Amino acid sequence: MLDFFKQTIYVQIAPDRLTVRNPKEAVTISEVPEIAVARTPKPTVLGVGTEARNHKAVHSVEITNPFAHPRSMVSDFTLGEQVLKAFLARARPKSFLAPSPTVIMHLMGDPAGGFTQVEARAFREMALGAGASQVTVWQGPRLTDQELLSGTFPSSGKVLE
């Protein structure tokens, strides 16, 4: 009975694409991870993903990709958390009693030397701040819906601590 309420959300993250999948509901969202923020008079989020580009012509609006930086996958932690929060909200069922999801953060790419412990921790904290109850940071092959729902990961990848 408890598995009925368990919700797992799979997040594949790369500098040019953020894909969020809810395997139980068969919902997938895949967009550019950008955020439009009006800086004056008070910072306000105007749009996330492709919606952020609708605000490109406005002078006081800054469009940022918080996951694009030449040396790290995180260039702005706070904005990254806001992007993740918005994407998670779109992938989850609209319910007052929906439990906080378990999030599998899949860091895409293969940087020289692998992802650092700092990056793994940043993504874990980002997902927790976006509303996750538990977070696993994964590096390896893409996970299937069956692997996500069963909680088993292939030995060809690794869980980042």
C-alpha positions as CSV (number, residue, x, y, z in Angstrom):
1,M,0.0,0.0,0.0
2,L,2.8,2.4,0.8
3,D,4.3,1.9,-2.7
4,F,1.1,3.3,-4.1
5,F,2.0,6.7,-2.6
6,K,5.7,6.5,-3.4
7,Q,6.7,8.9,-6.2
8,T,10.0,8.8,-8.0
9,I,11.0,11.6,-10.4
10,Y,14.0,11.1,-12.7
11,V,16.0,14.2,-13.6
12,Q,18.6,14.1,-16.4
13,I,20.6,17.3,-16.2
14,A,23.1,18.7,-18.8
15,P,24.1,22.3,-19.5
16,D,21.9,22.4,-22.6
17,R,18.9,20.2,-21.6
18,L,16.9,19.4,-18.4
19,T,14.7,16.3,-18.7
20,V,12.3,15.4,-15.9
21,R,10.4,12.1,-16.0
22,N,7.7,10.8,-13.8
23,P,7.7,7.1,-14.7
24,K,4.5,6.3,-12.8
25,E,2.5,9.0,-14.5
26,A,4.3,8.7,-17.9
27,V,5.0,12.4,-17.9
28,T,8.2,13.7,-19.5
29,I,9.3,17.3,-19.8
30,S,12.5,18.2,-21.7
31,E,13.5,21.8,-22.2
32,V,16.5,24.2,-22.1
33,P,17.1,24.9,-18.4
34,E,16.8,28.7,-18.5
35,I,15.1,31.1,-16.1
36,A,13.9,34.6,-16.7
37,V,14.3,36.9,-13.7
38,A,13.2,40.5,-13.5
39,R,15.8,42.2,-11.4
40,T,13.9,45.4,-10.5
41,P,12.4,46.5,-8.2
42,K,12.6,43.1,-6.5
43,P,13.9,39.8,-8.1
44,T,10.9,37.9,-9.6
45,V,10.9,34.7,-11.6
46,L,9.0,35.4,-14.8
47,G,9.4,32.1,-16.7
48,V,11.3,28.8,-16.7
49,G,12.4,26.6,-19.6
50,T,11.2,27.6,-23.1
51,E,8.8,30.1,-21.4
52,A,11.8,32.1,-20.2
53,R,12.7,33.0,-23.8
54,N,9.4,34.8,-24.2
55,H,10.9,37.6,-22.0
56,K,14.1,38.0,-24.0
57,A,13.1,41.4,-25.4
58,V,12.5,43.0,-22.0
59,H,15.4,45.2,-21.0
60,S,15.2,44.6,-17.2
61,V,14.9,40.8,-17.5
62,E,17.9,38.6,-17.2
63,I,17.8,35.1,-18.8
64,T,20.2,32.7,-17.2
65,N,21.1,29.0,-17.6
66,P,22.2,28.1,-14.0
67,F,23.7,24.8,-15.3
68,A,26.1,26.3,-17.9
69,H,29.6,27.1,-16.7
70,P,32.9,26.2,-18.3
71,R,34.3,24.6,-15.1
72,S,31.3,23.2,-13.3
73,M,27.7,22.0,-13.9
74,V,26.4,24.6,-11.4
75,S,26.9,28.3,-12.1
76,D,24.1,29.7,-9.9
77,F,22.8,27.4,-7.1
78,T,19.7,29.6,-6.1
79,L,18.5,29.9,-9.7
80,G,19.2,26.2,-10.4
81,E,17.0,25.3,-7.4
82,Q,14.2,27.5,-8.8
83,V,14.4,25.9,-12.2
84,L,14.4,22.4,-10.7
85,K,11.4,23.3,-8.5
86,A,9.4,24.5,-11.5
87,F,10.2,21.4,-13.6
88,L,9.3,19.1,-10.7
89,A,6.0,20.9,-10.2
90,R,5.1,20.3,-13.8
91,A,5.9,16.6,-13.6
92,R,4.0,15.8,-10.4
93,P,0.3,15.2,-10.2
94,K,-1.7,18.2,-9.0
95,S,-2.8,17.0,-5.5
96,F,-2.9,18.6,-2.1
97,L,-1.9,15.3,-0.5
98,A,0.8,14.2,-2.9
99,P,3.9,13.2,-1.0
100,S,7.3,14.7,-1.6
101,P,9.0,12.7,-4.3
102,T,12.2,10.7,-4.3
103,V,14.4,12.3,-7.0
104,I,17.1,10.6,-9.0
105,M,19.5,13.3,-10.3
106,H,21.3,11.9,-13.3
107,L,24.3,14.1,-14.1
108,M,24.9,13.8,-17.9
109,G,28.2,14.1,-19.5
110,D,31.7,12.9,-18.7
111,P,33.9,15.6,-17.4
112,A,37.7,15.0,-17.2
113,G,38.2,13.3,-13.8
114,G,34.4,12.8,-13.2
115,F,32.1,15.0,-11.3
116,T,33.4,16.4,-8.0
117,Q,32.0,15.6,-4.6
118,V,31.1,19.4,-4.4
119,E,29.0,19.1,-7.6
120,A,27.2,16.0,-6.4
121,R,26.4,17.6,-3.0
122,A,25.2,20.8,-4.8
123,F,22.8,18.8,-6.9
124,R,21.6,16.8,-3.8
125,E,21.0,20.0,-1.9
126,M,19.3,21.7,-4.9
127,A,16.8,18.8,-5.2
128,L,16.1,18.8,-1.5
129,G,15.4,22.5,-1.6
130,A,13.1,22.0,-4.6
131,G,10.9,19.7,-2.6
132,A,12.4,16.2,-2.8
133,S,12.2,13.9,0.2
134,Q,15.2,11.8,-0.8
135,V,17.8,12.3,-3.5
136,T,20.2,10.0,-5.3
137,V,22.8,11.5,-7.6
138,W,23.6,9.1,-10.4
139,Q,26.3,9.0,-13.1
140,G,26.1,6.3,-15.8
141,P,23.8,5.0,-18.5
142,R,20.2,6.3,-18.7
143,L,17.9,4.5,-16.4
144,T,14.7,2.7,-17.5
145,D,11.3,3.2,-15.9
146,Q,11.6,-0.4,-14.5
147,E,15.0,0.5,-12.9
148,L,13.6,3.7,-11.5
149,L,10.5,2.1,-10.0
150,S,12.4,-0.9,-8.5
151,G,15.3,1.3,-7.2
152,T,18.0,-0.9,-8.8
153,F,20.8,0.7,-10.8
154,P,23.1,-1.0,-13.3
155,S,26.6,-1.8,-12.2
156,S,28.0,0.1,-15.2
157,G,27.4,3.4,-13.4
158,K,27.8,4.8,-9.9
159,V,25.9,6.6,-7.2
160,L,27.8,9.8,-6.3
161,E,28.2,10.4,-2.6
